[in-house]
């Protein structure tokens, strides 16, 4: 009974934190896609002057810890006159980090489409942009969905790191509940369960999206 009462008391704060976690993850996913798509296209460009900066960005973002990236954006940039609110800094760091991984998912998916598709499109008079938009990307999307969905699921868990800049989300809400109850184990387990439920929800959406894309592909 004591455990149930503890969870009931902590539930409002933790569920509110879970809502913020979901919003931050979705915002970072949208930002990551906005960054990842053009970076993927730059990495596939035939000109090295475009490929190298994109490759450097991906290497830096994937090769350094997300926590360090958050610290650089929130605590480091103000020293050179660039300052962000905790929300902006958190979403920006998550978006930049996710953008690197999403760009690789998109790049790999585009590269998996056979060169025959490109040559056939060019022979029909389509340009590079038209072939990419109307022929290649619809096919590449089906390939990229699983890894892009994994990135979103990872983002849900990675939002726990933004608590270090006092940004309210599930982990910070859990810490606040622990500070008043002094019962860390059940509350951390409850937080883990919430992260798990959110992940299961998006895994279900991923499977549904894959089935729809596979049906559409089979219908052709």
MORAWO-V48272 format. One record per residue. N is the residue number from 1. RES is the residue in one small letter. PSI is psi in whole degrees, -180 to 180 (* if undefined). D_LAST is the distance of its C-alpha to the last C-alpha in whole Angstrom. Layout:
N/RES/PSI/D_LAST, N/RES/PSI/D_LAST
This chain:
1/x/-38/58, 2/x/-39/59, 3/x/-41/55, 4/x/-42/54, 5/x/-40/56, 6/x/-47/55, 7/x/-36/51, 8/x/-39/52, 9/x/-38/54, 10/x/-19/52, 11/x/-47/48, 12/x/-45/49, 13/x/-44/49, 14/x/-38/46, 15/x/-36/44, 16/x/-43/44, 17/x/-38/44, 18/x/-37/41, 19/x/-43/40, 20/x/-39/41, 21/x/-45/39, 22/x/-43/36, 23/x/-44/36, 24/x/-42/37, 25/x/-44/34, 26/x/-40/32, 27/x/-42/34, 28/x/-35/34, 29/x/-44/30, 30/x/-44/29, 31/x/-40/32, 32/x/-39/31, 33/x/-40/27, 34/x/-31/29, 35/x/-42/31, 36/x/-41/28, 37/x/-53/26, 38/x/-34/28, 39/x/-41/30, 40/x/-42/27, 41/x/-37/26, 42/x/-38/30, 43/x/-21/30, 44/x/-3/27, 45/x/148/29, 46/x/-4/31, 47/x/125/34, 48/x/-30/36, 49/x/-28/38, 50/x/-35/35, 51/x/-41/34, 52/x/-48/37, 53/x/-39/38, 54/x/-41/35, 55/x/-37/35, 56/x/-44/39, 57/x/-48/37, 58/x/-42/35, 59/x/-43/38, 60/x/-46/40, 61/x/-38/38, 62/x/-21/37, 63/x/-2/40, 64/x/149/43, 65/x/144/43, 66/x/-37/41, 67/x/-42/45, 68/x/-40/46, 69/x/-40/44, 70/x/-45/45, 71/x/-42/49, 72/x/-45/48, 73/x/-43/47, 74/x/-41/49, 75/x/-29/52, 76/x/-46/52, 77/x/-32/51, 78/x/-25/54, 79/x/-18/56, 80/x/19/55, 81/x/10/54, 82/x/115/51, 83/x/138/51, 84/x/153/48, 85/x/161/48, 86/x/-41/47, 87/x/-49/44, 88/x/-45/43, 89/x/-43/44, 90/x/-49/42, 91/x/-38/39, 92/x/-46/39, 93/x/-45/40, 94/x/-39/37, 95/x/-45/35, 96/x/-40/36, 97/x/-47/36, 98/x/-35/32, 99/x/-37/31, 100/x/-45/32, 101/x/-40/30, 102/x/-36/27, 103/x/-37/27, 104/x/-36/27, 105/x/-46/24, 106/x/-43/22, 107/x/-46/24, 108/x/-38/23, 109/x/-42/19, 110/x/-41/19, 111/x/-22/21, 112/x/-16/19, 113/x/128/16, 114/x/148/17, 115/x/-22/19, 116/x/-32/18, 117/x/-43/15, 118/x/-47/18, 119/x/-39/20, 120/x/-40/17, 121/x/-43/17, 122/x/-36/21, 123/x/-23/21, 124/x/0/19, 125/x/5/22, 126/x/144/21, 127/x/-180/23, 128/x/-48/23, 129/x/-43/23, 130/x/-42/20, 131/x/-41/18, 132/x/-47/19, 133/x/-44/18, 134/x/-23/15, 135/x/-52/13, 136/x/-51/15, 137/x/-42/16, 138/x/-36/12, 139/x/-39/11, 140/x/-31/15, 141/x/-40/15, 142/x/-36/13, 143/x/-35/16, 144/x/-20/19, 145/x/-47/19, 146/x/-47/21, 147/x/-33/24, 148/x/-38/24, 149/x/-38/24, 150/x/-36/27, 151/x/-41/29, 152/x/-43/29, 153/x/-39/30, 154/x/-36/33, 155/x/-38/34, 156/x/-41/35, 157/x/-36/37, 158/x/-21/38, 159/x/-20/39, 160/x/-24/42, 161/x/-24/44, 162/x/-7/44, 163/x/-19/47, 164/x/-17/49, 165/x/28/50, 166/x/34/50, 167/x/123/47, 168/x/119/47, 169/x/-168/44, 170/x/-44/44, 171/x/-42/46, 172/x/-39/49, 173/x/-38/49, 174/x/-42/49, 175/x/-38/52, 176/x/-40/54, 177/x/-38/54, 178/x/-36/55, 179/x/-26/58, 180/x/-21/59, 181/x/-23/59, 182/x/36/59, 183/x/78/57, 184/x/-41/54, 185/x/-54/53, 186/x/-33/51, 187/x/-38/50, 188/x/-37/48, 189/x/-37/47, 190/x/-40/46, 191/x/-42/44, 192/x/-39/42, 193/x/-39/41, 194/x/-45/40, 195/x/-41/38, 196/x/-44/36, 197/x/-43/35, 198/x/-42/34, 199/x/-42/32, 200/x/-39/31, 201/x/-46/29, 202/x/-27/27, 203/x/-39/26, 204/x/-42/25, 205/x/-38/23, 206/x/-48/22, 207/x/-40/20, 208/x/-43/19, 209/x/-41/17, 210/x/-42/16, 211/x/-42/14, 212/x/-42/13, 213/x/-37/11, 214/x/-37/10, 215/x/-43/9, 216/x/-38/7, 217/x/-41/5, 218/x/-33/5, 219/x/-23/4, 220/x/*/0
